Amino acid sequence: MSIGLRSNKVLGIASISKGGITGTVTDVRVILQYANKANSSGIIICHNHSSGNVQPSESDITITRKIKKSGIVMDIQLLDHLIIVPEGNYYSMGDEGIV
């Protein structure tokens, strides 16, 4: 999802990757390509944990930091990374200070 920071308007929603039962491949370049094409100054990313566990894995935290670091180079701010579960709960890495 891309958000215009100054106006807080959603500029687009994109499905980046669809994985299997145990994981998926996340390409940071593809994420930032969508944000760049939308002329976005900030992004919120989201993925699901079908297990119902909202806690981020080490790989979730690692990819979040990689996206944030890469976005800084392109002047695209990572505003949040949300983990959602089927029960409707969520985990916000922004709220938890990871982003």
N, CA, C and O atoms as a Tinker XYZ file with bonds, in Angstrom:
   396  protein
     1  N      0.843000   -1.158000    0.000000    73     2
     2  CA     0.000000    0.000000    0.000000    64     1     3
     3  C      0.895000    1.231000    0.000000    63     2     4     5
     4  O      1.893000    1.269000    0.720000    81     3
     5  N      0.560000    2.208000   -0.776000    73     3     6
     6  CA     1.315000    3.455000   -0.839000    64     5     7
     7  C      0.478000    4.586000   -0.287000    63     6     8     9
     8  O     -0.721000    4.670000   -0.553000    81     7
     9  N      1.103000    5.446000    0.473000    73     7    10
    10  CA     0.389000    6.569000    1.056000    64     9    11
    11  C      1.131000    7.856000    0.742000    63    10    12    13
    12  O      2.352000    7.915000    0.889000    81    11
    13  N      0.420000    8.878000    0.315000    73    11    14
    14  CA     1.004000   10.196000    0.133000    64    13    15
    15  C      1.161000   10.835000    1.497000    63    14    16    17
    16  O      0.163000   11.203000    2.116000    81    15
    17  N      2.373000   10.979000    1.981000    73    15    18
    18  CA     2.620000   11.456000    3.338000    64    17    19
    19  C      1.987000   12.805000    3.618000    63    18    20    21
    20  O      1.392000   12.993000    4.680000    81    19
    21  N      2.094000   13.714000    2.728000    73    19    22
    22  CA     1.600000   15.051000    2.994000    64    21    23
    23  C      0.084000   15.108000    3.068000    63    22    24    25
    24  O     -0.465000   15.868000    3.865000    81    23
    25  N     -0.592000   14.328000    2.263000    73    23    26
    26  CA    -2.052000   14.363000    2.247000    64    25    27
    27  C     -2.674000   13.113000    2.873000    63    26    28    29
    28  O     -3.892000   13.040000    3.035000    81    27
    29  N     -1.849000   12.142000    3.220000    73    27    30
    30  CA    -2.328000   10.881000    3.789000    64    29    31
    31  C     -3.392000   10.212000    2.925000    63    30    32    33
    32  O     -4.356000    9.643000    3.437000    81    31
    33  N     -3.207000   10.285000    1.617000    73    31    34
    34  CA    -4.099000    9.622000    0.681000    64    33    35
    35  C     -3.490000    8.304000    0.240000    63    34    36    37
    36  O     -2.289000    8.211000   -0.014000    81    35
    37  N     -4.330000    7.292000    0.151000    73    35    38
    38  CA    -3.878000    6.012000   -0.391000    64    37    39
    39  C     -3.724000    6.182000   -1.897000    63    38    40    41
    40  O     -4.670000    6.552000   -2.592000    81    39
    41  N     -2.521000    5.907000   -2.390000    73    39    42
    42  CA    -2.234000    6.052000   -3.815000    64    41    43
    43  C     -2.342000    4.737000   -4.562000    63    42    44    45
    44  O     -2.438000    4.717000   -5.789000    81    43
    45  N     -2.325000    3.649000   -3.828000    73    43    46
    46  CA    -2.439000    2.349000   -4.478000    64    45    47
    47  C     -2.265000    1.214000   -3.499000    63    46    48    49
    48  O     -1.720000    1.387000   -2.408000    81    47
    49  N     -2.734000    0.055000   -3.903000    73    47    50
    50  CA    -2.582000   -1.172000   -3.130000    64    49    51
    51  C     -2.036000   -2.222000   -4.089000    63    50    52    53
    52  O     -2.542000   -2.380000   -5.199000    81    51
    53  N     -1.004000   -2.936000   -3.658000    73    51    54
    54  CA    -0.392000   -3.930000   -4.535000    64    53    55
    55  C     -0.133000   -5.221000   -3.780000    63    54    56    57
    56  O      0.316000   -5.201000   -2.635000    81    55
    57  N     -0.413000   -6.325000   -4.417000    73    55    58
    58  CA    -0.063000   -7.630000   -3.885000    64    57    59
    59  C      1.321000   -7.971000   -4.436000    63    58    60    61
    60  O      1.498000   -8.105000   -5.647000    81    59
    61  N      2.291000   -8.110000   -3.550000    73    59    62
    62  CA     3.681000   -8.285000   -3.958000    64    61    63
    63  C      4.061000   -9.753000   -4.095000    63    62    64    65
    64  O      4.763000  -10.127000   -5.034000    81    63
    65  N      3.608000  -10.577000   -3.178000    73    63    66
    66  CA     4.039000  -11.965000   -3.168000    64    65    67
    67  C      2.950000  -12.846000   -2.580000    63    66    68    69
    68  O      2.227000  -12.437000   -1.671000    81    67
    69  N      2.844000  -14.048000   -3.102000    73    67    70
    70  CA     1.909000  -15.030000   -2.570000    64    69    71
    71  C      2.713000  -16.279000   -2.278000    63    70    72    73
    72  O      3.344000  -16.845000   -3.171000    81    71
    73  N      2.689000  -16.705000   -1.038000    73    71    74
    74  CA     3.538000  -17.815000   -0.641000    64    73    75
    75  C      2.789000  -19.092000   -0.368000    63    74    76    77
    76  O      1.589000  -19.212000   -0.615000    81    75
    77  N      3.533000  -20.034000    0.145000    73    75    78
    78  CA     2.976000  -21.321000    0.513000    64    77    79
    79  C      2.652000  -21.361000    1.994000    63    78    80    81
    80  O      2.461000  -20.323000    2.627000    81    79
    81  N      2.592000  -22.532000    2.525000    73    79    82
    82  CA     2.220000  -22.728000    3.924000    64    81    83
    83  C      3.284000  -22.181000    4.868000    63    82    84    85
    84  O      2.950000  -21.641000    5.923000    81    83
    85  N      4.553000  -22.311000    4.508000    73    83    86
    86  CA     5.624000  -21.937000    5.441000    64    85    87
    87  C      6.317000  -20.625000    5.133000    63    86    88    89
    88  O      7.152000  -20.183000    5.922000    81    87
    89  N      6.005000  -19.988000    4.020000    73    87    90
    90  CA     6.689000  -18.726000    3.747000    64    89    91
    91  C      6.524000  -18.251000    2.320000    63    90    92    93
    92  O      5.845000  -18.871000    1.501000    81    91
    93  N      7.170000  -17.132000    2.053000    73    91    94
    94  CA     7.137000  -16.517000    0.732000    64    93    95
    95  C      8.435000  -15.762000    0.500000    63    94    96    97
    96  O      9.196000  -15.523000    1.438000    81    95
    97  N      8.682000  -15.393000   -0.723000    73    95    98
    98  CA     9.859000  -14.606000   -1.062000    64    97    99
    99  C      9.442000  -13.141000   -1.151000    63    98   100   101
   100  O      8.460000  -12.808000   -1.814000    81    99
   101  N     10.181000  -12.283000   -0.490000    73    99   102
   102  CA     9.896000  -10.846000   -0.508000    64   101   103
   103  C     11.048000  -10.133000   -1.189000    63   102   104   105
   104  O     12.185000  -10.195000   -0.720000    81   103
   105  N     10.762000   -9.457000   -2.294000    73   103   106
   106  CA    11.781000   -8.720000   -3.032000    64   105   107
   107  C     11.610000   -7.232000   -2.736000    63   106   108   109
   108  O     10.645000   -6.609000   -3.178000    81   107
   109  N     12.545000   -6.677000   -1.993000    73   107   110
   110  CA    12.491000   -5.273000   -1.584000    64   109   111
   111  C     12.418000   -4.355000   -2.799000    63   110   112   113
   112  O     11.724000   -3.339000   -2.768000    81   111
   113  N     13.120000   -4.703000   -3.854000    73   111   114
   114  CA    13.114000   -3.863000   -5.061000    64   113   115
   115  C     11.720000   -3.738000   -5.655000    63   114   116   117
   116  O     11.340000   -2.667000   -6.127000    81   115
   117  N     10.957000   -4.824000   -5.634000    73   115   118
   118  CA     9.595000   -4.794000   -6.174000    64   117   119
   119  C      8.702000   -3.900000   -5.309000    63   118   120   121
   120  O      7.903000   -3.125000   -5.834000    81   119
   121  N      8.836000   -4.007000   -4.007000    73   119   122
   122  CA     8.045000   -3.167000   -3.092000    64   121   123
   123  C      8.315000   -1.695000   -3.367000    63   122   124   125
   124  O      7.383000   -0.906000   -3.522000    81   123
   125  N      9.576000   -1.330000   -3.425000    73   123   126
   126  CA     9.927000    0.078000   -3.632000    64   125   127
   127  C      9.621000    0.539000   -5.054000    63   126   128   129
   128  O      9.382000    1.725000   -5.279000    81   127
   129  N      9.626000   -0.378000   -6.009000    73   127   130
   130  CA     9.254000   -0.040000   -7.378000    64   129   131
   131  C      7.797000    0.416000   -7.425000    63   130   132   133
   132  O      7.484000    1.414000   -8.074000    81   131
   133  N      6.907000   -0.303000   -6.747000    73   131   134
   134  CA     5.498000    0.100000   -6.698000    64   133   135
   135  C      5.349000    1.473000   -6.053000    63   134   136   137
   136  O      4.619000    2.324000   -6.563000    81   135
   137  N      6.032000    1.692000   -4.942000    73   135   138
   138  CA     5.955000    2.983000   -4.246000    64   137   139
   139  C      6.487000    4.105000   -5.118000    63   138   140   141
   140  O      5.909000    5.191000   -5.164000    81   139
   141  N      7.589000    3.845000   -5.811000    73   139   142
   142  CA     8.200000    4.848000   -6.678000    64   141   143
   143  C      7.278000    5.203000   -7.847000    63   142   144   145
   144  O      7.114000    6.377000   -8.180000    81   143
   145  N      6.679000    4.186000   -8.464000    73   143   146
   146  CA     5.777000    4.430000   -9.595000    64   145   147
   147  C      4.536000    5.216000   -9.177000    63   146   148   149
   148  O      3.947000    5.927000   -9.991000    81   147
   149  N      4.139000    5.089000   -7.912000    73   147   150
   150  CA     2.975000    5.824000   -7.404000    64   149   151
   151  C      3.356000    7.210000   -6.895000    63   150   152   153
   152  O      2.507000    7.951000   -6.398000    81   151
   153  N      4.641000    7.556000   -7.021000    73   151   154
   154  CA     5.155000    8.827000   -6.495000    64   153   155
   155  C      4.856000    8.979000   -5.011000    63   154   156   157
   156  O      4.486000   10.057000   -4.546000    81   155
   157  N      5.017000    7.908000   -4.291000    73   155   158
   158  CA     4.721000    7.880000   -2.866000    64   157   159
   159  C      5.927000    8.329000   -2.052000    63   158   160   161
   160  O      7.073000    8.038000   -2.395000    81   159
   161  N      5.651000    9.032000   -0.984000    73   159   162
   162  CA     6.722000    9.418000   -0.071000    64   161   163
   163  C      6.762000    8.518000    1.165000    63   162   164   165
   164  O      7.673000    8.621000    1.986000    81   163
   165  N      5.770000    7.636000    1.290000    73   163   166
   166  CA     5.737000    6.714000    2.411000    64   165   167
   167  C      4.919000    5.487000    2.074000    63   166   168   169
   168  O      4.020000    5.538000    1.234000    81   167
   169  N      5.237000    4.370000    2.740000    73   167   170
   170  CA     4.509000    3.120000    2.503000    64   169   171
   171  C      4.159000    2.447000    3.823000    63   170   172   173
   172  O      4.835000    2.623000    4.836000    81   171
   173  N      3.098000    1.681000    3.779000    73   171   174
   174  CA     2.731000    0.764000    4.851000    64   173   175
   175  C      2.688000   -0.608000    4.207000    63   174   176   177
   176  O      2.026000   -0.801000    3.187000    81   175
   177  N      3.389000   -1.557000    4.798000    73   175   178
   178  CA     3.356000   -2.913000    4.264000    64   177   179
   179  C      2.603000   -3.806000    5.248000    63   178   180   181
   180  O      2.522000   -3.508000    6.440000    81   179
   181  N      2.066000   -4.884000    4.739000    73   179   182
   182  CA     1.237000   -5.764000    5.549000    64   181   183
   183  C      1.375000   -7.189000    5.036000    63   182   184   185
   184  O      1.466000   -7.419000    3.831000    81   183
   185  N      1.389000   -8.135000    5.953000    73   183   186
   186  CA     1.314000   -9.535000    5.549000    64   185   187
   187  C      0.550000  -10.306000    6.611000    63   186   188   189
   188  O      0.341000   -9.818000    7.721000    81   187
   189  N      0.140000  -11.509000    6.260000    73   187   190
   190  CA    -0.653000  -12.287000    7.209000    64   189   191
   191  C      0.139000  -13.446000    7.793000    63   190   192   193
   192  O      1.093000  -13.947000    7.197000    81   191
   193  N     -0.289000  -13.850000    8.973000    73   191   194
   194  CA     0.171000  -15.085000    9.604000    64   193   195
   195  C     -1.070000  -15.950000    9.753000    63   194   196   197
   196  O     -1.865000  -15.740000   10.669000    81   195
   197  N     -1.242000  -16.906000    8.874000    73   195   198
   198  CA    -2.439000  -17.750000    8.914000    64   197   199
   199  C     -2.493000  -18.623000   10.158000    63   198   200   201
   200  O     -3.544000  -19.176000   10.483000    81   199
   201  N     -1.366000  -18.753000   10.859000    73   199   202
   202  CA    -1.318000  -19.545000   12.096000    64   201   203
   203  C     -2.092000  -18.893000   13.228000    63   202   204   205
   204  O     -2.450000  -19.556000   14.202000    81   203
   205  N     -2.352000  -17.591000   13.105000    73   203   206
   206  CA    -3.041000  -16.868000   14.180000    64   205   207
   207  C     -2.087000  -16.199000   15.149000    63   206   208   209
   208  O     -2.522000  -15.451000   16.025000    81   207
   209  N     -0.792000  -16.456000   15.009000    73   207   210
   210  CA     0.217000  -15.855000   15.885000    64   209   211
   211  C      0.636000  -14.510000   15.306000    63   210   212   213
   212  O      1.192000  -14.459000   14.209000    81   211
   213  N      0.376000  -13.412000   16.029000    73   211   214
   214  CA     0.695000  -12.087000   15.504000    64   213   215
   215  C      2.151000  -11.681000   15.722000    63   214   216   217
   216  O      2.594000  -10.678000   15.162000    81   215
   217  N      2.894000  -12.428000   16.514000    73   215   218
   218  CA     4.278000  -12.057000   16.802000    64   217   219
   219  C      5.147000  -12.178000   15.556000    63   218   220   221
   220  O      5.075000  -13.181000   14.845000    81   219
   221  N      5.973000  -11.159000   15.285000    73   219   222
   222  CA     6.845000  -11.221000   14.104000    64   221   223
   223  C      7.968000  -12.236000   14.296000    63   222   224   225
   224  O      8.496000  -12.398000   15.396000    81   223
   225  N      8.318000  -12.907000   13.219000    73   223   226
   226  CA     9.460000  -13.816000   13.239000    64   225   227
   227  C     10.732000  -12.987000   13.056000    63   226   228   229
   228  O     10.668000  -11.796000   12.752000    81   227
   229  N     11.864000  -13.618000   13.241000    73   227   230
   230  CA    13.139000  -12.922000   13.003000    64   229   231
   231  C     13.241000  -12.485000   11.544000    63   230   232   233
   232  O     13.756000  -11.406000   11.252000    81   231
   233  N     12.752000  -13.325000   10.627000    73   231   234
   234  CA    12.812000  -12.935000    9.217000    64   233   235
   235  C     11.860000  -11.772000    8.921000    63   234   236   237
   236  O     12.150000  -10.955000    8.048000    81   235
   237  N     10.727000  -11.682000    9.633000    73   235   238
   238  CA     9.834000  -10.531000    9.489000    64   237   239
   239  C     10.551000   -9.239000    9.900000    63   238   240   241
   240  O     10.467000   -8.223000    9.209000    81   239
   241  N     11.240000   -9.296000   11.009000    73   239   242
   242  CA    11.958000   -8.118000   11.513000    64   241   243
   243  C     13.118000   -7.763000   10.581000    63   242   244   245
   244  O     13.356000   -6.588000   10.301000    81   243
   245  N     13.830000   -8.771000   10.107000    73   243   246
   246  CA    14.964000   -8.542000    9.203000    64   245   247
   247  C     14.515000   -7.873000    7.909000    63   246   248   249
   248  O     15.133000   -6.904000    7.469000    81   247
   249  N     13.437000   -8.383000    7.288000    73   247   250
   250  CA    12.981000   -7.797000    6.030000    64   249   251
   251  C     12.431000   -6.393000    6.261000    63   250   252   253
   252  O     12.569000   -5.528000    5.396000    81   251
   253  N     11.814000   -6.158000    7.405000    73   251   254
   254  CA    11.311000   -4.823000    7.732000    64   253   255
   255  C     12.453000   -3.823000    7.794000    63   254   256   257
   256  O     12.358000   -2.732000    7.233000    81   255
   257  N     13.514000   -4.186000    8.463000    73   255   258
   258  CA    14.684000   -3.294000    8.570000    64   257   259
   259  C     15.331000   -3.067000    7.206000    63   258   260   261
   260  O     15.807000   -1.969000    6.916000    81   259
   261  N     15.349000   -4.102000    6.372000    73   259   262
   262  CA    15.921000   -3.989000    5.030000    64   261   263
   263  C     15.082000   -3.045000    4.163000    63   262   264   265
   264  O     15.629000   -2.216000    3.435000    81   263
   265  N     13.766000   -3.171000    4.244000    73   263   266
   266  CA    12.871000   -2.287000    3.487000    64   265   267
   267  C     13.033000   -0.849000    3.970000    63   266   268   269
   268  O     13.108000    0.078000    3.164000    81   267
   269  N     13.086000   -0.670000    5.276000    73   267   270
   270  CA    13.240000    0.674000    5.837000    64   269   271
   271  C     14.547000    1.314000    5.368000    63   270   272   273
   272  O     14.565000    2.467000    4.938000    81   271
   273  N     15.632000    0.556000    5.458000    73   271   274
   274  CA    16.954000    1.061000    5.063000    64   273   275
   275  C     16.998000    1.395000    3.572000    63   274   276   277
   276  O     17.541000    2.427000    3.179000    81   275
   277  N     16.432000    0.529000    2.756000    73   275   278
   278  CA    16.406000    0.769000    1.306000    64   277   279
   279  C     15.519000    1.960000    0.961000    63   278   280   281
   280  O     15.838000    2.736000    0.061000    81   279
   281  N     14.423000    2.101000    1.668000    73   279   282
   282  CA    13.524000    3.227000    1.444000    64   281   283
   283  C     14.168000    4.560000    1.760000    63   282   284   285
   284  O     13.893000    5.558000    1.094000    81   283
   285  N     15.023000    4.585000    2.772000    73   283   286
   286  CA    15.722000    5.821000    3.134000    64   285   287
   287  C     16.545000    6.322000    1.952000    63   286   288   289
   288  O     16.573000    7.520000    1.669000    81   287
   289  N     17.211000    5.405000    1.268000    73   287   290
   290  CA    18.028000    5.769000    0.103000    64   289   291
   291  C     17.168000    6.413000   -0.979000    63   290   292   293
   292  O     17.610000    7.338000   -1.660000    81   291
   293  N     15.941000    5.923000   -1.135000    73   291   294
   294  CA    15.038000    6.434000   -2.170000    64   293   295
   295  C     14.113000    7.539000   -1.665000    63   294   296   297
   296  O     13.261000    8.025000   -2.408000    81   295
   297  N     14.280000    7.935000   -0.409000    73   295   298
   298  CA    13.434000    8.954000    0.219000    64   297   299
   299  C     11.969000    8.513000    0.263000    63   298   300   301
   300  O     11.059000    9.316000    0.059000    81   299
   301  N     11.760000    7.222000    0.534000    73   299   302
   302  CA    10.424000    6.647000    0.722000    64   301   303
   303  C     10.398000    6.074000    2.137000    63   302   304   305
   304  O     11.093000    5.104000    2.440000    81   303
   305  N      9.596000    6.681000    2.988000    73   303   306
   306  CA     9.567000    6.312000    4.399000    64   305   307
   307  C      8.677000    5.092000    4.630000    63   306   308   309
   308  O      7.545000    5.039000    4.150000    81   307
   309  N      9.201000    4.110000    5.372000    73   307   310
   310  CA     8.391000    2.978000    5.808000    64   309   311
   311  C      7.642000    3.427000    7.055000    63   310   312   313
   312  O      8.245000    3.616000    8.111000    81   311
   313  N      6.333000    3.597000    6.934000    73   311   314
   314  CA     5.514000    4.107000    8.029000    64   313   315
   315  C      5.116000    3.015000    9.013000    63   314   316   317
   316  O      5.046000    3.255000   10.218000    81   315
   317  N      4.856000    1.817000    8.500000    73   315   318
   318  CA     4.468000    0.714000    9.379000    64   317   319
   319  C      4.570000   -0.602000    8.618000    63   318   320   321
   320  O      4.543000   -0.635000    7.388000    81   319
   321  N      4.686000   -1.669000    9.370000    73   319   322
   322  CA     4.607000   -3.031000    8.848000    64   321   323
   323  C      3.631000   -3.756000    9.758000    63   322   324   325
   324  O      3.896000   -3.944000   10.946000    81   323
   325  N      2.510000   -4.158000    9.200000    73   323   326
   326  CA     1.459000   -4.814000    9.960000    64   325   327
   327  C      1.456000   -6.304000    9.694000    63   326   328   329
   328  O      1.672000   -6.749000    8.566000    81   327
   329  N      1.209000   -7.073000   10.750000    73   327   330
   330  CA     0.969000   -8.509000   10.627000    64   329   331
   331  C     -0.481000   -8.710000   11.038000    63   330   332   333
   332  O     -0.889000   -8.320000   12.132000    81   331
   333  N     -1.253000   -9.323000   10.148000    73   331   334
   334  CA    -2.659000   -9.569000   10.447000    64   333   335
   335  C     -2.903000  -11.066000   10.548000    63   334   336   337
   336  O     -2.184000  -11.865000    9.948000    81   335
   337  N     -3.929000  -11.440000   11.318000    73   335   338
   338  CA    -4.280000  -12.851000   11.497000    64   337   339
   339  C     -5.774000  -13.026000   11.237000    63   338   340   341
   340  O     -6.537000  -12.062000   11.307000    81   339
   341  N     -6.189000  -14.253000   10.938000    73   339   342
   342  CA    -7.595000  -14.499000   10.587000    64   341   343
   343  C     -8.602000  -14.051000   11.648000    63   342   344   345
   344  O     -9.731000  -13.699000   11.304000    81   343
   345  N     -8.230000  -14.055000   12.902000    73   343   346
   346  CA    -9.162000  -13.686000   13.970000    64   345   347
   347  C     -9.419000  -12.184000   14.035000    63   346   348   349
   348  O    -10.251000  -11.732000   14.823000    81   347
   349  N     -8.713000  -11.407000   13.214000    73   347   350
   350  CA    -8.917000   -9.964000   13.193000    64   349   351
   351  C     -7.919000   -9.182000   14.024000    63   350   352   353
   352  O     -7.950000   -7.952000   14.009000    81   351
   353  N     -7.041000   -9.848000   14.743000    73   351   354
   354  CA    -6.006000   -9.155000   15.510000    64   353   355
   355  C     -4.871000   -8.744000   14.581000    63   354   356   357
   356  O     -4.779000   -9.215000   13.448000    81   355
   357  N     -4.014000   -7.863000   15.072000    73   355   358
   358  CA    -2.875000   -7.427000   14.265000    64   357   359
   359  C     -1.714000   -7.030000   15.177000    63   358   360   361
   360  O     -1.880000   -6.819000   16.378000    81   359
   361  N     -0.550000   -6.937000   14.569000    73   359   362
   362  CA     0.666000   -6.484000   15.246000    64   361   363
   363  C      1.229000   -5.358000   14.404000    63   362   364   365
   364  O      1.426000   -5.525000   13.201000    81   363
   365  N      1.490000   -4.229000   15.010000    73   363   366
   366  CA     2.049000   -3.078000   14.299000    64   365   367
   367  C      3.502000   -2.895000   14.713000    63   366   368   369
   368  O      3.793000   -2.601000   15.872000    81   367
   369  N      4.403000   -3.069000   13.768000    73   367   370
   370  CA     5.818000   -2.864000   14.069000    64   369   371
   371  C      6.106000   -1.388000   14.323000    63   370   372   373
   372  O      7.073000   -1.052000   15.007000    81   371
   373  N      5.282000   -0.517000   13.780000    73   371   374
   374  CA     5.408000    0.907000   14.069000    64   373   375
   375  C      5.082000    1.193000   15.527000    63   374   376   377
   376  O      5.820000    1.913000   16.200000    81   375
   377  N      3.987000    0.636000   16.016000    73   375   378
   378  CA     3.589000    0.819000   17.413000    64   377   379
   379  C      4.606000    0.229000   18.377000    63   378   380   381
   380  O      4.786000    0.735000   19.484000    81   379
   381  N      5.267000   -0.837000   17.958000    73   379   382
   382  CA     6.226000   -1.533000   18.826000    64   381   383
   383  C      7.645000   -1.003000   18.708000    63   382   384   385
   384  O      8.555000   -1.521000   19.356000    81   383
   385  N      7.846000    0.037000   17.877000    73   383   386
   386  CA     9.158000    0.665000   17.779000    64   385   387
   387  C     10.147000   -0.049000   16.888000    63   386   388   389
   388  O     11.332000    0.284000   16.904000    81   387
   389  N      9.706000   -1.012000   16.118000    73   387   390
   390  CA    10.602000   -1.728000   15.226000    64   389   391
   391  C     10.846000   -0.917000   13.949000    63   390   392   393
   392  O     11.946000   -0.939000   13.397000    81   391
   393  N      9.830000   -0.212000   13.492000    73   391   394
   394  CA     9.931000    0.631000   12.293000    64   393   395
   395  C     10.424000    1.996000   12.722000    63   394   396
   396  O     10.590000    2.883000   11.885000    81   395
